[in-house]
């Protein structure tokens, strides 16, 4: 699939993926990008142009808390989910399941 930024159908998916991964553990940006790629068997990737604007918007909206940490002499910004972020993850997960179920119903009922 490559990047997620080109398809309006995929709107909200980067946010959902980021929130889901951060529900497991706090991570920094590059770590999140690699985790999406690994978990999707390289089918999905979040480029910097998608990843960081979503992270910053989630932080500004109170869904994430950011904290700086120096690791091996390099400064990293780690992101962690807040209670608001957990609620947002629940909402997005429910919506995704509805959409995925509807698409699957159409695909399953398609005559080819």
C-alpha positions as CSV (number, residue, x, y, z in Angstrom):
1,X,0.0,0.0,0.0
2,X,2.9,2.3,0.6
3,X,2.2,5.6,2.3
4,X,-1.2,6.4,3.8
5,X,-1.3,10.1,2.9
6,X,-2.7,9.8,-0.6
7,X,-6.1,8.3,0.0
8,X,-9.1,10.1,1.5
9,X,-10.5,6.7,2.3
10,X,-7.6,6.3,4.7
11,X,-8.4,9.5,6.6
12,X,-8.1,8.9,10.3
13,X,-6.2,5.6,10.0
14,X,-2.8,7.1,10.9
15,X,-4.4,8.5,14.1
16,X,-5.9,5.2,14.9
17,X,-2.7,3.3,14.4
18,X,-0.7,5.8,16.5
19,X,-3.1,5.7,19.3
20,X,-3.3,1.9,19.3
21,X,0.5,1.5,19.5
22,X,0.8,4.1,22.2
23,X,-1.9,2.3,24.2
24,X,0.7,-0.5,24.6
25,X,3.7,1.6,25.5
26,X,5.2,5.1,25.1
27,X,7.3,5.5,22.0
28,X,9.1,8.2,20.0
29,X,8.4,9.1,16.4
30,X,10.8,6.9,14.5
31,X,9.9,4.0,16.8
32,X,6.2,4.5,16.0
33,X,6.9,4.5,12.2
34,X,8.9,1.3,12.5
35,X,6.2,-0.4,14.7
36,X,3.5,0.4,12.1
37,X,5.6,-1.0,9.3
38,X,6.6,-4.1,11.3
39,X,3.0,-4.8,12.6
40,X,1.6,-4.5,9.1
41,X,4.3,-6.7,7.5
42,X,5.5,-3.7,5.5
43,X,2.1,-3.1,4.0
44,X,1.6,0.3,5.7
45,X,4.1,3.1,6.4
46,X,3.8,6.4,8.0
47,X,6.2,9.0,6.6
48,X,7.3,12.0,8.5
49,X,4.9,14.2,6.6
50,X,2.0,12.2,8.1
51,X,3.4,11.0,11.4
52,X,4.5,14.2,13.0
53,X,1.5,16.4,12.1
54,X,-0.7,13.7,13.6
55,X,1.4,13.4,16.7
56,X,1.4,17.2,17.2
57,X,-2.3,17.5,16.6
58,X,-3.0,14.7,19.1
59,X,-0.7,16.3,21.7
60,X,-2.4,19.7,21.1
61,X,-5.8,18.1,21.6
62,X,-4.8,16.5,24.9
63,X,-4.8,12.9,23.6
64,X,-1.0,12.5,24.0
65,X,1.6,13.7,26.5
66,X,5.1,14.4,25.2
67,X,8.3,14.2,27.2
68,X,11.9,14.7,26.2
69,X,14.5,12.2,27.1
70,X,18.2,12.0,26.2
71,X,19.2,8.6,25.0
72,X,22.8,7.9,24.0
73,X,23.4,11.6,23.7
74,X,20.4,12.2,21.5
75,X,17.3,14.0,22.5
76,X,14.1,12.1,21.8
77,X,10.5,13.1,22.3
78,X,8.4,10.2,23.7
79,X,4.7,10.2,23.4
80,X,2.2,8.5,25.9
81,X,-1.5,8.2,25.8
82,X,-3.7,10.2,28.1
83,X,-7.2,9.4,29.3
84,X,-8.5,11.5,26.5
85,X,-6.4,9.6,24.1
86,X,-7.8,6.3,25.3
87,X,-11.3,7.6,24.8
88,X,-10.4,8.7,21.3
89,X,-8.9,5.3,20.5
90,X,-12.1,3.7,21.6
91,X,-14.2,5.9,19.3
92,X,-11.9,5.5,16.3
93,X,-11.7,1.7,16.8
94,X,-15.5,1.4,16.9
95,X,-15.8,3.5,13.8
96,X,-13.1,1.5,11.9
97,X,-14.8,-1.8,12.8
98,X,-18.1,-0.4,11.4
99,X,-16.4,0.7,8.2
100,X,-14.4,-2.5,7.8
101,X,-17.5,-4.6,8.5
102,X,-19.5,-2.7,5.8
103,X,-16.7,-3.1,3.3
104,X,-16.4,-6.8,4.1
105,X,-20.1,-7.2,3.6
106,X,-19.9,-5.7,0.2
107,X,-16.9,-7.7,-0.8
108,X,-18.5,-10.9,0.5
109,X,-21.6,-10.2,-1.4
110,X,-19.9,-9.1,-4.6
111,X,-20.5,-11.2,-7.7
112,X,-17.5,-11.5,-9.9
